[in-house]
């Protein structure tokens, strides 16, 4: 199959005007100029997307798909209060509700041009939805307990789930991982247990880290709105003593960074010493600009991370945080925030932020040898983005059009491993009418 468009954006190489991509058996075989490719492969079916950009699918470096039905449920609150209110609503969901919520998240992800998602779940709902839809994913089983006596049971439960996922998930599409939730919800020995578990199984880890001022004060001083509200609500359920160190140093001390493949999420509250720890341990970072801005969590120092040679990419976090999974919005807001706070040091360009949402993101996942760019031999995870709308014309530079003008409604086609999941407004692997109907039922259930 030949996919053709006005622009082909390999991301790792200069873009091609009037280009084409040859796809066979789920892989990219060749890219080049459209006329030459058509002449060289006259037997191939041609799908011409016209005034559009063909590019690698987006890689959402951090998400919680199973929270999609909580979109807009708790808005206009800072992080700690938002977290606590969301936690209260969670108790209204049964396991099947989480499954349907995750399907809603997967439906939007595909519509947004996301072909790979790094998702954290403690129910397994997102994995089931991902498999049904045909997405590619890194799925992390979340673990949390503040009680040392419960660590064994928590890890045993996670191990049981991960073993079941291993027998049911398509290994070509799904990579399993484990995720200690955050410093304010994990006993320090849990970090050590996770590191040992993941290292023995060559399994990736992700964790929320240094994501808010409340978390930073909780870890260092034991006194913050987060600590107070958690203790007021659960009393002795949160046994915590001040550590006197930052969240990054705290996690370092308890061994999580001894594991070889760790992805830290957020990292808005880090100083230069923290960054040096992350750099020296080769810890990758997922920054979530809209979530961090909306909940008042801060702005990750992306320029410093990139200057240090760290592996960095963009995540959306969840519709419960950002209200949609629009990676175009994520790139745009991320770029503008970085310019606003750091333009005197470095003026980031649009192409870099497209790369942060594609190739750099899979580099953070250590999967850039097979994903993240349009190159021969890599998986045919490809999207077509319409650049013919009035808000995109004239297109002077395709990368600028993607970041500054486009949105998720401009995605014309989403392909994973050569399989089309979405095209021309139609989802080809999901019962979208049922998902829409269930989302309304879940809304009523959550707000009753």
N, C-alpha and C positions, 0 to 999 in steps of 0.2 A: 504494500500500500504506500502510495506517495501522498504526503500531506503538503500542501502548498499554501503560501500566504505572501502578502506584501512584504512582511518582515519575518525573518527567522532569527531568533535571539538565542544562540547557544549558551550565553552567559559567560562561559569560560573562554570564548573567542569573540572576535568582532562580529557584529550582526551582519546578516546578509539581506540585501533588499531584493525582493522578488525571488525568494528562496523556497526550498523544499526539503523535506525529511523523508527518507525511505525507512519504512518499518516492516520488519518481518519477524514472525515468531516471538512477538513481545519485546523485541530489541530494536534499537536504532542501528541501522546498517550503514547509512551514508547521509550526509547533509551537503547542500551545495546550491547553486543557482537553479531556479526552477526549470528554465528552458533546457539547460544541459541535462538535468536529471530526467526530464520527461523523454528527451531523445535517447538517453542511455537505457531507459527502462520502459519501453513502449508497452510492455505486457502488464504493467502495474495499474491497478485501480488508482485514479487520482481523485483526491478530495481537496478542492480548492476553497479556502476560507476567505479569499478576497482581501479586502482592506482590513487585515487583522495582523496580530503578532502570534506566531507559534513560539512557545517557550517551554522550558521545563516546568512541570507542575510545582505549585508552592509546597514548601515543607514547613508545616506548623510545628515549631519546636517545643511548644508546651500547650496542652489543652486538658480539659476535663469535659469530654463530650457528654457524659451522663448528666451534666447539670444544665443542658440546653433548655429544658422546659422551665427553668427558673429565671429565664430572661426577663429583665425588668422587675423582678419580684422585690429586690431590695436595692433601691437606687438612692443616691444623694446622701450616703453615709460614709464616713472614713473607714479605713480597713478593719480595725478591731471590731467596731460595732456592726459593720456589714457582715463580718465573718460569724459573729455570734448569732445574728438574726437568721442568717442562712442556715446555720446549724440547727436552729429550732425547727425550721420548715422541713428539713431533711427527714425528720421522724415520721412525716406523713406519707412517705413513699414506701411501697412494697417493692420486692425485687423486680416484678414485671413492670412497674412504673419506671424504674431506672432504665430498663431495657428500651422502653418506648421513648424516654427522654433522650437516650443515646442515639436512637435512630433519627430523631429530629436533628441532633447535632451533626450526624454523619450526612444527612440530607443537605444541610446548609454547607458543610465543608466541601462536598462535591460541587455544589453550585458555585462556590467561591474559588474553584480551581485548585483546591488543596488535594494533592495526590498522596502525600505522606504526612502522617500526624504522629507526634510523640505524645501519647495520652496516658494520664495517670488515673487509675481506678481502684476502688476498694470493693467493688461489686462484680467486676467482670462484664458489666453491661456494655461498655464501650467496645470490648473485644468482640462480643457477639454481633453488635451492630456493624462494626468494621468488616467482619467476615461476610456478613450478609450483603453488604454494599460492594465489596471488592476493592476497598481501599488498601493502601500499604500503610503499615503502622509499626511503631515501637510502643508496646503496651507495657506499662509499669504497674505492678501490683503494689498498692500503697500499704504501708504499715505504720502504726502509731501506738504508743502507750507511754505514759509517764511513770509506770510502775515496773520496777526491775523484776518483780516476781511474775509478771505476765509476759515477759519477753519470749520465753520458750514457747508458750501457746501461740503468741502472735506470729512468730516465725514458722511454726509448724502449720498454721492455717494458711499462711502465704505460700509455703512450699507445696501444700496440697493443691492449691489453686493453680500455681505455676506449672505443676506437673500435668494437671488436667488441660491447661491451655496448650501445653506442648503436644499433647496427643490429638487435640482438636483443631488447632490453628494451622493454616497453610504456611509452612516455613519459608516459602518464596515471598510471602507478603508480610508476615508478622514476625517481629523479633520481641522476645519476652524480656522484661526487666523488673527491677524492684525499686521501691521509692519510700524511704523514711520521710514522713510528711514534712516536719519542720522542727526547729529547735524548741519551740514552745509546746510541742505535742509528743516529743520523743525523749525517753530516758536516754542518757548518754551511752549506756551500754548497748542500746538498740543500734546505735550507729556502728559500733564495733561488730555486732552480730551481722548486720547487713553487709558490711565490707567483707567479712570472712565468707559469708554465703555467696555473694556475687563473684568474688575472686575465684572460689573453688569451681564455679560453674561458668566462668567467662561470661558473666551476665552484666549488662549495663545498669547503671544506677542513675536516678534523678532525684533531686530534693529541692524543696523551696528553701532559699537561703538569703538572709539579710534583705528581706523584701520590704520592710517597713520600719519606720522609726519606733513604732510600738514593739516590734520584735527585738530590735536592737537594744532598747531600754530594758525589756523583759529579761533578755539573756545577761546583759551586763550588770544591771542594778536590781533586777527582780521587782521593779516598780514601774509600771506603765499602765495606760488604760487597758491594754491587753491583759496584763497580769491581774489588775483589780477586777475587771469584769469576769475573767475566768474564775477567779477565786470566789467572788460574790455568788457566782452561779453554781459552782461545783465544790467550793470549800476545799477540803483536803484532797480532792481528786487531782489537784495540780500541786504535787510536792516539789517545790522549787527553791533553790538557794541562789543568790546572786553569784555570778562567776567572775565578774571583774574584767571580762574580755569580750571582744566582739563576737557575733555569731560565727564568722569565718574562722577565727582562732579557736573558738569553742569546738566546732565540728572537726577541725584539724586535730585538736588534742584527743578527741575520742575516736580517731582512727578511720573515719569515713574516707578520707582522701588517700588512704593506703590502697584502696581499690583502684584498678587501672583504668576504669571507664566511667567517669562521673560527670553528670550534667547538672549544674546549679542553675536554679530558676530565680529570676528577678535581679538580685545583687544590686539593689539601688542604694543600700546603706553600707558602702565599703570605702575604706581609705586606701592610701597607697600601699601600706603594709599588707592589708588584706589582699589587694590585687597581686602583690608579689607572691603571696602564698598560693593563690589560685593559679598564677602563671607557672610557678615552679613545680606545682603538682599536675600541670596540664589539665586543669579543670575547665570544661567547656561551660559557656553561659548562654542561657536563653533569656533574652530581655523582652518584656511585654509592655510596650510603651503606652498603649491606651489604657490597659488595666491599671498600670502604675500611676498614671495621671488621674484617672477617674476616681480611684480610691485614695488619692493623696499619699501614695507610697514613696514617691520620689522619682528620680530619673537616673537610670544606670549610666555610669561613665563610659560610654561605648568607645569614645575616642581613645581613652587610656587603655582600654582592653585591647583594641585593635593595634595600637602602637606597641603594646607589649607582646604582640604575636599570639594572643589568645584566640581560641576557636569560639566564635560568637554567631548567634542567629536569632531570628525573630519568632516569638510565639504569640498566639491570640489570647490564651488562658481559658476562656469559655464565654458563651453568651450570658451566663450569670454575672460575669464581670463587665464585659464590654458590649453586651447587647447584640452583637453580631460577630460572625467569623470572617469579616471582610479583610483579607490580607492587604488589599490595596490601601484601605484606611490605615492599617497597621504600619505599612511602609511610609505612608505620607506623614502621619503623626510622628512616627519615630524620627524621620528625617528632619521635620520642622523643629521638634524639641531639641535634637542634638545641635542644630544650627543656632537655636535661640540661646543655648547655654554655653556653646563651645565654638562659635564662629571665629572668635579671635585666634583660636588654636588650629582649627581645621574646618573647612567648609565642605561638608559631605555632599556627594552628588547622587543623583537618582539611580544611576547604574549600580552603585555600591549597595544601595538598599534593596534593589531587586536581587542582587547576589546574596545579601544577608537572608533573604526569604527563600532561597533556592540552594545554590551550591554551598554557601558558607554554613547553612543550617545542617545539611547532611554531613558536612565536614565535622560539625560538632557532634554528630552521631557516629562518626567514623564509618560512614557509608558512601563517601564521595567517590570511591572507586567504581560504584555501580549506579549511583543516582545523582540527581542535582544539576545536570547540565545535558545539553543535546550534543552527544558525542557518540561515535560508532562504538558498539559493544555495551553501551549502557541501556538500562531498562527504558522502554518507551512510555515514560510517565510524562505526558505532554498535554498542554492546554492551548487553546486558541482564544485570544482576547480580541474582541471587536474594537477597532479603532476608527470606525466610520461614523460614529455618532457626532452630533453637532458640538458636543462639549469636548470633542477630541480633535476637531479639524481647525486648521490644517495641522497635520502631524509633522512637526519639525524634527523631532528626535524621539524614537519609540520608547526609550527608557523613561524619558520625562513624561510622556503621555501615560504610561502605565502608573507611575507614582503620583503624578499631580492631577490627572484627569480621570482615570479609569475607576471603576468600582466592580463589585462582584456581579452585578447584573450584566456586565459586558463580557462575561465568560461565555463563549459559544460552545465549547467542547472540553470535556475532561476525560483523559485517557490514562489508565494505569496498566502497565505491562502490555500495551497494545490493545487492551480491551476498553471500549468506549463506555463510560459510566453515565455520561450526561452529554446531550447535544440538542441544540435548538430548543431549549426550554423544557426538555423531557429527561426525566431520570429513567435509566434503562434497567436498573437492578433493585429498585425500591418501590413499595406500594405507598406512594406519596399521599394518596387520599386518606388512607388509614392513618398515616403518621400525622397528618393535619388534624384529623378528627380527634385523635388521642391527645394531641397537644392542648386542645381546648378543654378536654376532660381533666387533664392534669392541672391546667390553670385553675379551674374551679376547685379542684381538690386542695391545691396549695393555698388558696385564698379564702377558703370557707371558714 
